[in-house]
């Protein structure tokens, strides 16, 4: 027989053996000549012994009538032995027997904490609205400081044009109605995003089933997709590979909620530019960055608060306040400066723009938030908060709480000289 013929027979024989083995890919396809697998305590060895006992029982003519005996896989038997009681407030819906001691565990739903007697309150892991931001007087001040410039509010943005512009002939009455309609739209466009406190970390362990240790090689995430449930209260838990059952972290919750309830401006993969902000800063894309951050992250998340503060600080450092004027983020930026006692740069810019009423509103905002400051006490004692003397309020802040006193005093002197020239 030639050498080529022997090679052909060898390759055909090898392919036949591979084809036979491809029918059986589990642990039972590998003969245990040494008997070592029967002595091991690994998951593969346990599955192998279960299959061996099943084959041996079938060979001996044994009948498997019990529901548990019909299971072959060792992992399925472990799941069968677990407690499958239903935790619900309406047990009659599921036709289950109820124990008198405990019928429902509130730890599994949302972020509430329940004791045996009453509800203690909401979990500290959920972020809340900033108490100063939601005060009515502060909201009115922020809306008044945020100018409504029609040419900027209704400016065309890339991707926002849905139809071609039209030219219409209107009467004075119809034109007035159009102005009112556009002004109403501008109020909706300039509606400020919420300013919230940062949510705390979630580290709640619900159970630890050691019998599930090593059953899975990856973590399992269980998500409640019931209707009419707020996303903040949606039940999302994670089963670790060691059998620990815990509540999902905020990153895991955000990822799962984006899968089941996707938001149009949000993506699963975070943008690469959030790691290096120098490029968008150099191109003055602060507004686009804030729009993207607001769409990508939750308002109480750590990333949202961190990135927005970085953008605000960069605007304050380079005096780029006009980039956010007449936008919905302008009020949030002003509140951030007042909250952190850093309004000097913005105050100087507003005075140079001859917007004295806005400058007085900024000082008044600072006094409302920092009630222990000297400015707030003097304005309250001299009853200047309700007055119209804007220049006096600004001088009170400059003389008592300003850090750049000389610069602000020079701005005020320049403003007064310009005012005298115009009046003279």
C-alpha positions in Angstrom: 0.0 0.0 0.0 1.3 3.4 -1.0 2.2 6.1 1.5 -0.6 8.4 0.2 -3.3 5.7 0.6 -2.2 5.0 4.2 -2.5 8.7 5.0 -6.0 8.9 3.4 -7.2 5.8 5.5 -5.7 7.4 8.7 -7.5 10.7 8.1 -10.9 9.0 7.4 -10.5 6.9 10.5 -9.7 10.0 12.6 -12.8 11.9 11.2 -15.0 8.9 12.1 -13.8 8.9 15.7 -14.3 12.7 16.0 -17.8 12.3 14.6 -18.7 9.6 17.1 -17.4 11.8 20.0 -19.3 14.8 18.8 -22.6 13.1 19.8 -21.5 13.2 23.5 -19.9 16.3 24.8 -20.8 16.1 28.5 -18.8 14.5 31.3 -20.4 11.1 30.6 -18.6 11.0 27.2 -15.2 10.7 28.9 -14.5 7.2 30.4 -13.4 7.3 34.0 -10.7 4.6 33.8 -9.0 5.7 37.0 -12.1 6.0 39.2 -10.9 9.4 40.4 -14.0 11.2 39.3 -16.2 9.2 41.7 -14.1 10.4 44.6 -14.0 14.1 43.7 -16.4 16.7 45.1 -16.5 19.0 42.1 -19.6 20.0 40.2 -18.5 17.9 37.2 -18.0 14.8 39.3 -21.4 15.2 40.9 -23.1 15.5 37.5 -21.2 12.5 36.3 -22.3 10.3 39.3 -25.9 11.4 38.8 -25.9 10.3 35.2 -24.1 7.1 36.0 -26.7 6.2 38.7 -29.6 7.1 36.3 -28.1 4.8 33.5 -27.6 2.0 36.1 -31.1 2.4 37.4 -32.6 2.2 33.9 -30.5 -0.9 33.2 -31.8 -2.6 36.3 -35.4 -1.8 35.3 -36.1 0.8 38.0 -39.1 3.1 37.5 -38.8 6.8 38.5 -42.2 8.0 39.7 -41.3 10.7 42.2 -41.0 14.2 40.7 -37.5 14.7 42.2 -36.3 11.3 41.0 -37.2 12.2 37.4 -34.5 14.9 37.5 -31.1 13.8 36.3 -29.0 16.9 36.6 -27.5 17.6 40.0 -28.0 21.3 39.7 -31.7 20.9 39.0 -32.0 18.8 42.1 -30.4 21.6 44.1 -33.0 24.1 42.7 -35.8 21.6 43.5 -34.8 21.5 47.2 -34.9 25.3 47.6 -37.8 27.1 49.2 -40.2 28.3 46.5 -42.6 30.3 48.7 -44.0 33.4 47.1 -43.5 36.8 48.8 -46.6 38.8 48.1 -49.0 41.2 49.7 -51.9 39.4 47.9 -51.3 35.7 48.6 -54.9 34.8 47.6 -53.9 35.7 44.0 -51.4 32.8 43.9 -53.4 30.3 45.9 -50.7 29.6 48.4 -50.9 28.9 52.1 -49.9 31.7 54.4 -47.9 31.5 57.6 -49.2 33.7 60.5 -45.8 35.1 61.4 -44.6 36.4 58.0 -46.5 36.9 54.8 -44.4 39.5 53.0 -40.9 40.8 53.1 -40.7 44.5 52.2 -37.0 44.4 51.9 -37.3 42.9 48.5 -39.4 45.8 47.0 -37.9 49.1 46.2 -36.0 51.1 48.8 -38.3 51.1 51.8 -37.4 49.7 55.1 -40.1 47.9 57.2 -39.9 46.6 60.7 -42.4 44.4 62.4 -44.5 47.4 63.5 -44.3 50.1 60.9 -42.4 51.6 58.0 -39.3 53.4 59.2 -38.8 55.4 56.0 -37.0 55.5 52.7 -33.6 54.1 52.3 -30.7 56.5 52.4 -29.5 55.0 49.1 -32.0 57.0 47.1 -31.0 60.6 46.2 -33.4 63.4 47.1 -34.0 66.9 45.7 -31.7 69.6 47.2 -33.8 71.3 49.9 -32.6 74.7 48.9 -33.2 74.2 45.2 -36.9 73.4 45.6 -37.7 76.5 47.7 -40.2 78.7 45.9 -38.3 81.9 46.4 -35.1 80.4 45.1 -36.9 79.0 42.0 -38.4 82.4 41.3 -35.0 84.0 41.6 -33.3 81.4 39.3 -36.1 81.9 36.7 -35.7 85.7 36.8 -31.9 85.5 36.4 -32.2 83.2 33.5 -33.0 85.5 30.6 -35.3 84.4 27.8 -33.5 85.5 24.6 -35.7 84.3 21.8 -32.9 84.2 19.2 -31.0 81.8 21.4 -33.8 79.8 22.9 -35.4 79.1 19.5 -32.1 78.8 17.6 -31.7 76.0 15.1 -29.7 73.0 16.5 -28.2 70.2 14.5 -30.8 67.4 14.0 -33.7 69.5 15.4 -35.1 70.7 12.1 -38.2 68.7 11.3 -39.8 70.8 8.6 -38.9 73.6 6.3 -39.5 77.2 7.5 -42.8 78.9 6.3 -43.6 82.5 5.6 -47.1 83.6 6.7 -49.0 86.8 6.5 -50.4 87.6 10.0 -52.5 90.4 11.6 -51.3 92.2 14.7 -53.6 90.0 16.8 -52.4 86.8 15.2 -48.8 88.0 15.7 -49.4 88.6 19.3 -50.8 85.1 19.7 -47.7 83.7 18.1 -45.5 85.6 20.5 -47.4 84.2 23.4 -47.2 80.7 22.1 -43.4 81.0 21.5 -43.0 82.5 25.0 -44.8 79.5 26.5 -42.6 77.2 24.5 -39.5 79.0 25.7 -40.6 78.5 29.4 -40.8 74.8 28.7 -37.4 74.7 27.0 -35.8 76.6 29.9 -37.2 74.3 32.5 -34.3 73.6 34.8 -33.0 70.0 35.4 -33.4 68.8 39.0 -30.5 69.4 41.4 -30.4 66.4 43.7 -28.2 65.1 46.5 -26.0 62.2 45.6 -27.5 58.7 46.1 -25.7 56.4 48.5 -24.2 53.0 47.7 -26.4 49.9 47.8 -25.0 47.1 49.9 -28.0 45.1 51.0 -27.6 41.3 51.2 -30.9 39.5 51.2 -29.8 35.9 51.5 -26.8 33.6 51.3 -27.5 30.1 50.0 -24.3 28.1 50.3 -25.8 25.2 48.5 -25.6 27.3 45.3 -21.9 27.9 45.7 -20.2 27.0 42.4 -23.4 26.1 40.6 -23.0 29.0 38.1 -19.8 30.5 36.7 -21.4 33.9 36.1 -23.6 36.2 38.1 -27.3 36.2 37.5 -29.4 39.4 37.4 -33.2 39.2 38.1 -35.2 42.2 37.1 -38.9 42.9 37.9 -40.5 44.2 34.7 -44.0 44.6 36.2 -46.1 47.5 34.8 -46.8 50.7 36.7 -43.8 50.4 39.0 -41.4 53.4 39.2 -37.9 52.6 38.1 -36.5 53.7 41.4 -38.6 51.1 43.2 -38.1 48.3 40.7 -36.9 45.0 42.2 -33.5 44.1 40.8 -31.3 41.6 42.6 -28.1 39.8 41.7 -27.2 36.2 42.5 -23.4 35.9 43.0 -21.5 32.7 42.1 -21.0 31.9 45.8 -24.8 31.8 46.4 -25.1 35.3 47.8 -28.4 37.1 46.9 -28.0 40.9 47.1 -29.6 44.0 45.7 -28.1 45.3 42.5 -25.8 48.3 42.6 -26.7 51.5 40.9 -24.5 50.7 37.9 -26.2 47.3 37.5 -29.7 48.9 38.0 -29.0 51.6 35.4 -27.7 48.9 32.9 -30.7 46.6 33.4 -33.2 49.5 33.2 -31.6 50.7 30.0 -32.1 47.2 28.5 -35.8 46.8 29.5 -36.8 50.5 29.4 -34.4 52.2 27.1 -34.2 56.0 27.0 -33.5 57.6 23.6 -30.5 59.7 24.6 -28.9 57.1 26.8 -26.4 54.4 25.6 -25.1 51.3 27.3 -21.5 52.3 26.6 -20.3 55.4 28.3 -18.8 58.1 26.2 -15.0 58.1 26.0 -14.7 61.9 26.3 -15.9 61.8 29.9 -12.4 60.5 30.8 -10.6 63.4 29.1 -12.6 66.7 29.0 -9.8 68.8 27.6 -10.9 68.4 24.0 -14.6 69.5 24.4 -13.4 72.3 26.7 -11.0 73.6 24.2 -13.8 73.7 21.6 -16.2 75.4 24.0 -18.7 72.6 23.8 -19.9 73.1 27.4 -23.6 73.2 26.5 -23.4 70.0 24.4 -21.5 68.3 27.2 -24.2 69.2 29.7 -27.0 68.0 27.4 -25.2 64.7 26.9 -24.5 64.3 30.6 -28.2 65.0 31.5 -29.4 62.4 29.0 -26.8 59.8 29.9 -26.8 59.7 33.7 -29.4 60.0 36.4 -29.6 63.3 38.2 -28.6 61.8 41.6 -25.8 59.6 40.3 -22.2 60.3 41.2 -21.1 60.7 37.6 -23.8 63.2 36.8 -22.9 65.4 39.8 -19.2 65.1 39.3 -19.2 65.9 35.6 -21.7 68.8 35.8 -19.6 70.4 38.6 -16.4 70.0 36.5 -18.2 71.8 33.6 -19.4 74.6 35.8 -16.0 75.1 37.4 -14.4 75.3 33.9 -16.9 78.0 32.9 -16.2 80.0 36.0 -12.5 79.7 35.5 -12.5 81.0 32.0 -15.6 83.4 32.4 -17.6 81.6 29.7 -21.0 82.4 31.3 -22.6 83.5 28.0 -22.3 79.9 26.7 -25.2 78.9 29.1 -27.2 82.1 29.2 -30.8 81.5 28.1 -30.4 77.8 28.5 -31.9 75.4 31.0 -28.6 74.8 32.7 -28.0 78.5 33.5 -30.1 78.4 36.6 -28.4 75.2 37.8 -25.0 76.7 37.3 -26.0 79.9 39.2 -27.3 77.8 42.1 -24.1 75.8 42.2 -22.0 78.9 42.5 -24.2 80.3 45.2 -24.3 77.0 47.1 -20.5 76.9 47.1 -20.0 80.6 47.8 -18.2 81.3 44.5 -20.4 84.0 42.8 -17.7 86.6 42.5 -16.8 85.8 38.9 -20.4 85.6 37.7 -21.3 88.8 39.6 -18.4 90.7 38.0 -19.5 89.5 34.6 -23.2 90.5 35.1 -22.2 94.0 36.4 -20.0 94.5 33.3 -23.0 93.5 31.1 -25.0 96.3 32.8 -27.5 93.9 34.2 -27.8 95.4 37.7 -31.1 93.7 38.5 -29.7 90.3 37.8 -26.7 91.1 39.9 -28.9 92.0 42.8 -30.9 88.8 42.3 -27.7 86.8 42.5 -26.8 88.5 45.8 -30.3 87.8 47.1 -29.9 84.2 46.1 -26.7 84.0 48.0 -28.4 85.4 51.1 -31.3 83.0 50.8 -28.9 80.0 50.7 -26.2 81.2 53.1 -28.4 82.6 55.8 -25.6 82.6 58.3 -23.5 84.9 56.2 -22.9 88.6 57.1 -24.7 89.6 53.8 -27.9 87.8 54.8 -27.9 89.3 58.3 -27.3 92.9 57.1 -29.9 92.6 54.3 -32.4 91.3 56.8 -31.6 94.0 59.5 -31.7 96.9 57.0 -34.8 95.4 55.2 -33.1 95.5 51.8 -34.4 92.1 50.6 -37.8 93.6 49.6 -36.4 96.9 48.4 -35.5 98.0 44.9 -32.1 99.4 45.7 -30.0 96.9 43.7 -26.7 98.8 44.1 -27.0 98.8 47.9 -27.5 95.1 48.0 -24.5 94.5 45.8 -22.3 96.7 47.9 -23.3 94.9 51.1 -22.1 91.6 49.6 -18.9 93.2 48.2 -17.9 94.7 51.6 -18.7 91.6 53.7 -18.5 88.2 51.8 -16.7 88.8 48.5 -13.3 87.3 48.0 -12.3 89.6 45.1 -13.2 92.9 46.8 -11.0 95.2 44.8 -12.1 93.8 41.4 -15.8 94.0 42.3 -15.4 97.6 43.7 -13.7 98.6 40.5 -16.6 97.2 38.5 -19.1 99.1 40.6 -17.2 102.3 40.2 -17.1 101.8 36.4 -20.8 101.1 36.4 -21.6 104.3 38.3 -19.4 106.4 36.0 -21.1 105.0 32.9 -24.5 105.6 34.5 -23.6 109.3 35.2 -22.4 109.8 31.6 -25.6 108.4 30.2 -27.8 110.5 32.6 -25.6 113.6 32.1 
